[in-house]
Amino acid sequence: MNAEALNVPVAHPATLPMGAVRLSDWGVIRAQGADAAKFLHGQLTQDVEHLPESEVRLAGFCSAKGRLLASFVMWRRGPEEVLLACSADLLPATLKRLSMFVLRAKCKLSDASAELPLWGLAGAAAGSAAAWTRSESPGGEHLQLPAALVEGQPVSRALWVGTPDTAPAAPALDLATWQALEVLSGVARIVAATSEQFVPQMVNLELVGGVNFKKGCYPGQEVVARSQYRGTLKRRAYVLTGDTLLQPGQEVFVATEPEQPAGMVALAGQLSGQHVALVEMKIAAVEAGAPLHAGSATGPQLTPGAPPYDLARDDS
C-alpha cells in the first residue's frame, strides 16, 4: 500500500510546536528485583532481557486472545530495575494483572507515577537524538521518541522523567498539542477506552518496533504471530483529520455501511484548530475512498491520511 498517496495536510501552525507539558494522562510502573527483566520478557511483546540502559523500547501487553491490554514505553536503570510508562487510566488494572503472574519470581511491581512524573517535550526542547534512545539530563532522564510529521516537517518528541520537585527548562506546551503530536507520530498508546480492542498489527505496533517476533512466548503470542504470517492484514491505523472533537474509543463509520463501524479512534488531539486522530480502520474501507464519518454514518466527515511510515513495510 502506498502510504504517501493517503497523506493529507494538517493545519500548519505559525511556528512548529515546541515546549514541555506535564503528562497527567501517563503513569509509570516499576519492576524491581533480580528477575524483573526475565519476568517482563515473558509477558510483553518486546525483548526485555537484552534491553541496554542506553535504549528505550516500545512494548505491548496482550491478553490470551492477542488483544492489547496496555502498551508501554520501556527503559531500564541497572540490571534489576525496569520502568514502564503507560496510560494512567489503565495503570491500576494493568499493575494488578501483571502482579498475578509474578508468582515466585524475584520481581516487585509498584506504581511509581508520583515519584517519577513524566513530561512531554516537543521541538527544540526535545533535542535531536536518535529515536528510542535514553540519556541522562539535568534533573532527570531523557527518552527520545519518534518524531511527528506536521505538514511534511518533522517535530522532535521526547519523554522527560524527573522528580516531583523538578521540571524541564522549556516553554509551556498545551496537552492537546502534545496529544496531536502523538497522533502524527503514528505510535499508538493504548488507553482504558481501547484496552482489549486491538491486535498489535491493527494499530501498526510492529511497524514502529513494538513487537519482537524472535523473542519467544508471551500471552497472546500465537495470535500475534498468526496475524503476521498467515493471510493478509485487513485492518491498519491511519491518521484522520476533521473539524470535530474526537476521542479514544469513538467509532468511525463508512457512509455506505451505516450498520457496522469500520474503525475505532485509538488516540486523538488538536493542533492549530484542527482535530486529528490515529484510527484503526478496515483497509478496504479506506482504499475504497468512501466518505468516513465520526460516531455514525451521518456524523461529521473525516479525511483519511497515512502515518509517517510505509504501511506495507515488513520488519519481521
KOLTOR-568725 format. One record per residue (C-alpha): residue in one letter; y, z, x. Coordinates in steps of 0.001 Angstrom, whole numbers, plus 500000, padded with zeros to 6 digits. Layout:
! KOLTOR-568725
AYZX ...
***
This chain:
! KOLTOR-568725
M500000500000500000 N503434499102501305 A505484502298501183 E508685500533502190 A508542498397499064 L508920501526496950 N511794503139498797 V514854503707496648 P518247505034497741 V519063508713497410 A522701509607496956 H524186509891500430 P526381512974500857 A529724512551502600 T528098514282505548 L524394514788506062 P523139518302505166 M523497520921507895 G523224524685507944 A520950527633507147 V519692529210503926 R517615532323503299 L514376531134501713 S513885533672498945 D511136531469497487 W508970531761500634 G506883534659501930 V504671535476504916 I501065536662505110 R499978538301508373 A496365538108509572 Q495740540533512431 G492641541501514385 A490049540185516807 D488555537919514107 A491824536793512466 A491748533184513691 K487989532855513170 F488230534188509629 L491060531840508645 H489318528921510356 G486500529303507822 Q488873529474504845 L491530526803505440 T491648523015505736 Q493053523302509257 D491736524218512726 V492970527766513299 E490770528837516211 H492297526243518544 L495904526719517431 P498102527323520515 E501151529566520333 S503386526592521051 E502334524734517892 V502812525044514150 R500246523636511724 L500107522835508033 A497053524079506140 G495650524263502638 F493589526978500936 C491274525415498357 S489090526568495505 A485398525726495487 K486366522626493480 G488628521423496282 R491865522188494436 L494742523635496424 L495338527289495617 A498096527505498236 S499495525716501258 F500728527281504486 V502919526642507482 M500871528474510106 W501547529783513610 R500200532487515873 R501532535272518065 G498923536036520682 P495137535915520292 E494927538431517419 E497803537555515090 V498210534537512806 L501116534165510381 L501053532076507208 A504278531070505451 C503777530118501799 S505457530158498398 A506453533693497451 D505425533286493814 L501750532807494686 L501574535080497734 P500158538200495964 A497334536258494289 T496592534340497497 L496526537513499573 K494164539148497076 R491818536158497028 L491720535793500820 S491050539513501176 M487924539159499024 F486287537100501787 V487138539262504814 L484051541473504381 R483053542757507853 A485366540505509839 K487810542306512122 C490832540985510283 K493526542801508343 L495614540811505879 S499031542027504741 D502289540875503167 A504849540613505997 S507606538983503918 A510043541911504099 E509526542305507828 L509753538581508619 P512353536892506399 L512367533103506553 W515389530841506807 G515571527088506362 L517583525198508979 A518818521641508439 G520632519034510500 A522131520087513822 A521221523719513061 A517530522738513142 G517703521115516583 S515736518079517706 A512372519414518925 A509172517575518058 A507766518329514610 W505173521111514315 T506263522920517477 R507140526603517886 S509656528157520264 E511455531447520736 S515134531527519802 P517791534243519972 G516752536904517467 G513755535030516090 E511246532189516181 H511954528504515616 L509320526437513784 Q510180522738513787 L509161520815510655 P509036517071509931 A512464515585509239 A513644514499505801 L514867510958505239 V518231510695503454 E519464507139502895 G517470505998505897 Q518886508763508101 P516548511471509464 V517697515042508843 S516048517637511082 R514391520642509418 A513045523917510764 L511974527370509670 W513634530277511419 V511711533555511413 G513918536555512011 T514111540249511129 P515764541951508134 D518952542562510124 T519290539166511821 A520380535739510628 P520707532360512336 A524147531371513578 A524804528408511288 P526923527472508257 A525577528305504806 L523317525735503150 D522580525536499436 L518976526336498435 A518765523297496115 T519766521078499046 W517054522587501242 Q514533522030498452 A515663518407498195 L515084518016501926 E511574519424501422 V511001516689498852 L512454513974501089 S510216515023503985 G507165514218501848 V505491517509502819 A504189519225499700 R504322523004499251 I502057524449496588 V503801526892494233 A502460529053491392 A503096526319488804 T500958523822490737 S498210526081492105 E494749524556491459 Q496266521274490239 F495747519028493262 V493043517984495689 P494841517737499099 Q494943513918499096 M496760513879495739 V499831515321497473 N499313513438500775 L498396516622502640 E496063514800505032 L498767512222505834 V501109514933507156 G498480516724509246 G497361519372506779 V493633518559506784 N491314518524509788 F488196516550508867 K486334517573512041 K486645521371511891 G483663522229509701 C483184524070506448 Y485709525857504228 P485849526382500450 G486064523004498719 Q485368521069501927 E482723518823500354 V485090517739497580 V487932517070500019 A485642515059502325 R484211513088499413 S487734512223498233 Q488479510920501711 Y485391508876502440 R483976507730499095 G485771505267496891 T489486504577496581 L492065507287496079 K493618506961492631 R496491509434492976 R499191509981495576 A502544511766495855 Y505753509756495552 V509442510605495709 L511024510187492266 T514735510323491551 G516657510807488332 D519657512328486595 T517861515274485015 L516707518664486265 L513079518565487422 Q510776521461488214 P507305522017489716 G504509521725487167 Q506514519390484931 E504548516369483695 V505614512765484179 F504684510019481717 V504471506232481672 A506230504726478650 T503189502615477780 E500803505623477751 P502554508357475756 E499387510352475016 Q498462511269478578 P500605512342481565 A500475510078484611 G501646512688487092 M502985516152487859 V506002517376489805 A504975519223492975 L508441520030494380 A511979519417493176 G515539519723494474 Q519042518384494120 L521164516513496654 S524694515232496036 G524287515471492270 Q521014513568492190 H517706515188491288 V514730514378493493 A511089515376493210 L507827514925495059 V505485513903492262 E501712513462492231 M501137510188490358 K498460507728489358 I498790504951491927 A498122502315489270 A500964503631487102 V503473503342489944 E502248499928491064 A502375498587487506 G506122499118487523 A506246500570484010 P509146502949483298 L508451506570484251 H509796509495482233 A510110513252482733 G508463515569480215 S507389512933477692 A507104509180477283 T510624509168475830 G512134511671478268 P514740510978480969 Q513830507979483113 L512800508394486749 T512854505908489608 P509858505845491982 G510111505690495747 A507853506411498701 P507800509375501105 P508882508681504710 Y505424507637505914 D502830504988505119 L500733505929502105 A497959503624503317 R497656505385506658 D494281506863507560 D494425509567510239 S490941510937509604 
***
